[in-house]
Structure formats: C-alpha cells, structure tokens
Amino acid sequence: MEADDVTIREQNFHSQVREYIICFLLFAVLYIVSYCIITRYKRKADDHEDEDAIVNRISLYLCTFTLAVSAGAVLLLPFSIVANEILLSFPKNYYIQWLNGSLIHGLWNLVSLFSNLCLFVLMPFAYFFLESEGFAGSKKGIKARILETFVMLFLLGLLILGIVWVASALIDNDATSMESLYDLWEFYLPYLYSCISLMGGLLLLMCTPVGLSRMFTVMGQLLVKPTILEDLDEQIYCIHLQEEALQRRLNGTDSHSQESPQHLHRELDGIRSQKNKLERRKKASAWERNLLYPFVMLILLTGTAISVLLVALNILYLLVDETAMPKGSKERGIGNVSTFGVVQAAVEIILMFYLLVSSVVGFYSLRVFEGLTPRKDDTTMTTIIGCCVSILVLSSALPVMSRTLGITRFDLLGDFGRFNWLGNFYIVLSYNLLFAVVTTLCLVRKFTSAVREALLKALGLDKLHLSNSPSDPEPPKHSANGHQKSL
C-alpha cells in the first residue's frame, strides 16, 4: 500500500510539473508574439538611456504581458473545444495523455487570475508609473516615481472597494450578503470581476454589430471591386487633370489660387492616393476583380447570417428550455461527452474568431474610441496602455458572450462560469434580443446605403455633389481651364 501511495504521489507530481511546463511554453509563445505586435506600433524612442526610457520599458513589458493574457483569453474556448474533440477521437492514444481536464481547467483558472491581475494592478500601475514625477519636495528618480505610483494605486483600490461595497449593499440587503461584504477574497474580487465582465459584454454588444457591418467596408478597401458600368480610363484621366492643376497651383503658376500650401499638399496627397487605387483596380486580374471580391463578400455575409440565426435559435431555446442558460462547469471530465461533432466544432471556432475580429473593428470604428487607434511606429505608451486594457476587457468577455448568445454550447470553466449575471434569465434574454435586433438594423442600413451609393455612382449622379459643393467651387473650373490650355 505504501508503494502504491508513493507511486500515486509521483504521478501527481509529474502531472503538475508537466502542466506547469505546458502553460509556461504556451504563455511564452503568446508573450513573444505580443511583444512583436506592440513594438511594431510603439513610437520609436531615443537610443540614450535615461529615467523616462526605463519607465517606458517597464510599461512596455507590462503591456506585453497584458496583451498575452488577452490572447490567452481569446484562445480558451477554441482550445477547449479542440481538446475535447481530440480526446473523443483518440481516447487511448499515449501521445495525447498530457491533454486532459486538469490542464484545461488550469488554463481557465490561470487566465482568470492573470486577467484580474492585469486589469486591477498591472495596467493601473503602468499608467500611474508612466505619468508620475514624484511628490513635490522629494528627490527625483525612479524610487520617487514608484512611491507615488503605489500611493495612487492604494487610493484607487480604496475608491473601487468603496464603490463595490456600496453597490453590493444597495442591491443585496439580506443578512447573508451583508456578512459577505467583509470577505475580500471570496466576495469582492469575484463580484468586481463579474461587474467588469458585464461591462465587457455590453461593450461587445455595442461594438460587434457595428463591426459586422463595418467588415464589408474594410474588405472592400483591401480588395479590388468589380468594374460594373465604370470607365476606369476616364476616371484616371480626370484624376490626372486634377493632379496637374493642383501641381500648377503649388508651383505658383495659377494666380487665382488663394489657398494655403498645406491645404493644397493635403489635397494633392488625397488625389494621388485615389489615383493609385484606380491604377491598382485597372492592373488587377480578371479573377481577382470578378471572383475574389464577390467570394469574400459572400463569406462575410454567410458568417453574419449564421451568427444571427444561431442567436435567434438561442432565444427560442431560452424561452422553452432552462438548460439553454449559460452556466459554469466544475467537472474535469473533458472528452467524455460530445455535443459538437467535428464540423460543428469547426464552425463554432470560426464564428468566435469572426466575432472577435468584428468586435475589434467595431471598437475602433466608434467615434468615442477613435483616439485609441494604433499607428505604425507612432503610438504613444499611454495609447498602448488604453488599447491593451480595451482588448483585455473585450477578450475576457468573448467566451462569456459566445456562450450567452448560443454560438457555442461548451460550458464555461473556472471563474468564468461564476459570474452572477449569467444566472439572470432577463439579462441573458435581453442580451440576445439586443444583439439580434442591433445587428440586423446595422446590416440593413449598411446594405441600403451601399446600394444607393452604387446606383448613384453607376449613373454618374455622384459627381453632382462634387460640382455643387459650396466649400470647393473653384477646382472644377481650374481643372477645366487647365484642360483647355493643355489642348
């Protein structure tokens, strides 16, 4: 018996070490990828080493850690679904014994822990540390900035705990809830993270429908559109005439021009950009112009339609079946029961990534968050911190949103299934209804406006708005005169 106990303890020890090594390797890969992404957009600093450079480097490492945690939160559900299907297909395979329920649950718990750590400690620390200068009268340096940062973090923690204490006391007024108000670890942090998750779900509800409609515009800008009832040679010729007229005005040969050189340079850059787009459309091959664009648009439309259909079916399930409510699972039996199938699992994973990309596109399309849009080699650390916090909130709420909307039937694991609002039927039903209605309205508005603009452009009526524009009446006249002179 003692030998058996020793063997069991050794097996448990080796299993724990193996899980730690796997988690470390996965996180190391995510950290390296996140570091490459952030350094691609971060504003280049001077080579000399000073106090601000050290502070920026520490903030950069914290942002990289946060972005890696966000990527881990995004990959939780897809990784769990794939692991479940692999274990069902190869239950006795020796080489995949490391892929078990203990590892999956451990990943969910680690992502939940690190999400709390990044959201409530690391990102506030990075922001306050970046903005700190030390208290007045104290000796300047790294130590003074660290001291000021910790004082600000302490005050921020007191403020947040006070707000949560008052809110929970107002919502739950029974004796049990009043006693739990004094439990920091078991009550405050889960309740606070539940509130943040609800805010992230609402942010996804606002961004994802906008992003689903915006995706058609983004792909239309990246791909070459078919030329229907358009003469590209005529458009390129007109753009060329406008470019020559603006060039003469910049060189001073046009005495009628009263505009500033900066405005003329911006206008010339816009015309050259439009000219490059037209030349790219002209040089594109027939299959790229006539097949690739409709095929990609069809894929986007299919993905959006399937998402809305799944949400509509989930609404019906919520009305007739209690098991449709999102819930957490504490069991470690991954790979025992399949509710997917390989095809359904693949469709769910594709839809989750599609919703993620759409939510990010919709987030940066909103006017409130346009200032957080990163620019290559020209993004400040403050903007990077804001982007990392926003992406962390969106990615942490993505598994919850996918389960709440019925995109997947995989139960939430770890602390993700302990959110209080997931058990409220009216919140879950309202969330599904709002997503379906808002997404449908955004798509209808997008396609009706796109069809209207396409018809106006095909009939040539869009040029009337340019010629009748009161803000810039002179360029057409100068373009025409320039054309006569060139003839």
Phi, psi and omega in degrees: 000319179296321178296320178296319179297320178296319179297318179295317179296322177295319178296317177297320179297313180295325178295317179296317179297318179298317179296319178296319180294317180296315179298319180295317180295317178298316181290326178297319178296314179297323180293318180295316179296318180296321179296319178296322180293314183292317179294339177289328183258342184293141177294133182289131181258174179289160182281336184287148184268124176216187184295316180295326178295320178295317179297317179296323180292319177296317178296324178296317179295321178293320177295322178296318177299317180295318179294325176294320176296321177298317177296322177296321178295325179293322185274358183299302182296312178301318180296320180293319179295315179297318179297320179298317181290324179294317180293328176288325181282325182230073186289334185251009183289130184290327188280354177240021178292338177292339181271092185227178182295327179297319179295316182296313178297323178296321177296317179298316180293322179293318179296319177297316179296313181291329176296315175298317181297316180291319186287323186256346184235299191292313181290317172300321178298316180298319181291311181294324179294323179290325183268352185284153176228356185096152180291153179295133180091347180268162180288129183289148178153184182295319182297319179295321179290323177295318179298315178297322180295316180293324176295317178295321177296320179296316178294321177295320177297318177298319180296315181293317179297322178295319179296316179295321180297315180292317181295316180292326178292327179284325183282308181251112186250012181276172186294321181296318179292324179294324177291325181286349179297338183262009179258105186288310189283320185270346183239306188298306185295314175298321179293319180294317179292330175295320177295317178296321178296320178295319176297319176296322176296320177293323177295319175296322178297329179276325186273321188296313177300321177296318179293324178298322176281328180288335181301326179295321178291318181297313179293328176295329177283332181276330183258167179268123182280151175295146179266098179247120180057034179233143175249099184293325179297319179294319179295319179295322178295318178294319178296323179296320177295318178296322178296318178295319179297316178294324179295321177295321179294325177289326180281352177090008180279345180258109183282346181277349184283127179240015182269156180287153179297326179297317179295322180292323177296317178297319179294322179292321177297320178296320180291320178294322176297318177295323178295319178296321178296318179294321179293325177295319177296325181289324182277348182295147180286168184293319181292324178292324184279324188253344182245315186295313182298310177297326180294315179294318178297323178293321178296315179297317180294321179295315179299318179293318181295319178295320179298312180296321179296318178296322177294319178297318177295323179294326176297318178295319178298321180296327183283335186244347186221127180288334182290349178286347178295138177293137182212162178266159179236129178259358180282150180257015185273063175288133178091010180267318184233135179250127173245012188245287197095153186297316183294314180295322178297319179295318179297318180296318179295317179298317180295324179295316177293325178295318177294324178297310180298319179296321180294321178293317177297317178294326180298312181281351176274340179288141183295331182294327186250014179296331180292345179269002181294121181285146176238141185299125177060018182213039180244126181287162180294327177297317177294321178296320177298315177298320178295318181295319177296316181296316180294324178296317179296317180294315183290326178291330179273350182297312177300322180293317179295319180298321179284323181292321181278354180081016176296327176225156177254007180287127182291145178289139183250163176064214181286347179293335179268005183258008181293135186295321187286348178292337179270001179270114184297319185290324177293315181295316179294317179297322179298315179295317180296316180297318180297314181296315183291312183294319179297317179297316180296319179296319179292318179298315179296320181296312185287324178294319178291323179294319179295320180296316179294322179295319178294317178297320180291322180293326181273354180081009182280345180292338180287341178296325179293326180286320183284332181266006183288124182285343185283335184217070184277342189278322186306318178299324181292316179293324179296320180293318179295320178298325179292320180291322179294321181292331176288000000 
